[in-house]
Amino acid sequence: MSVVGVDVGASKIAAGTVSPSGEILSGARYPTPNSSAELLETIARAILEASDGFEVGGACLAVPGLILARENRVIYSPNLHAIEGIRLKEELEPKAGLPLTIENDNSAAAWGEFRFGAGSGAGHLVFVGLGTGIGGGVVADGSLLSGVQGAAGELGHVTVQTTGPRCACGNRGCLEAFASGSAIGRRAREVAAEHPDSALARLAARRPIHGEDVTDLAQRGDDLALWVLEEAGTWLGVGLAGFVNVFNPEVVAVGGGAMEAGELILKAARREVMLRARPPLRDLAEIKAATLGSKSGVLGAAALARDASSGGYLLGS
Ligand SMILES: [Zn+2]
């Protein structure tokens, strides 16, 4: 049976009816409103529009932030405050007329990559999403790792250096503070100040520089930009080496907007994993780019909804 996956983002809400094989059969897309009431109305409208004309068994919302999936509740969502604390299941099920679950967007992406993407065919996968921040999701022994509150997989907030930069979560030296898109932007601004004759410094003199500017310059062969990405990739690899040791995955899929840089980040990460993770765990773990891209929210949420409605991962967890 088909299901609806909903990607609730800070700027847009996308819903799609998805077939059991992962084909998106229909879609609806709206800008994300600011108020909680309008947000609920818009999510419900997107579900109804996407499911119109299909026999649909359930829906799942992929939401950014700290999610207590077992309570279907969003505790904290820094770019989407309107969704915090709402009883999403109770509010939306009557409006949408479907059983509904909530999941963190990166955990949903992990499940999507496991079902339809970079990890399809594998039983053990770690997904790391490099965006403005860093999120993650872990599929262990064929199940999405949930934790007691349904909040497991906060891989971006593992400390990789005790005295490192302050992270958005309040801790110091999180992986997110070294290897996220915003960390790459911050590092580029520091490096630009140290190298006033560089292309990064010339760009910084005209406007604020961000992570994507570094990728742009690096792809055109700029040495300093390449070095900034290599440094971020090295820190990413420090984190991944830990995840390889802890979870013993077959596939480590790295996605998110900052993966526009692709191998310019991943090559350094792989090298670091080989230096730090334990053999033979490190030898089996394939570190590669995620493949679902911007569809990971809708496809991952749909895969979760389908597996929940068929007595899959939720009943087993
Ligand atoms: Zn943090």
Residues whose N, C-alpha, C, O or C-beta is under 5 A from the ligand:
A	BS01	ZN	G156 H157 C167 A168 C169 N171 C174
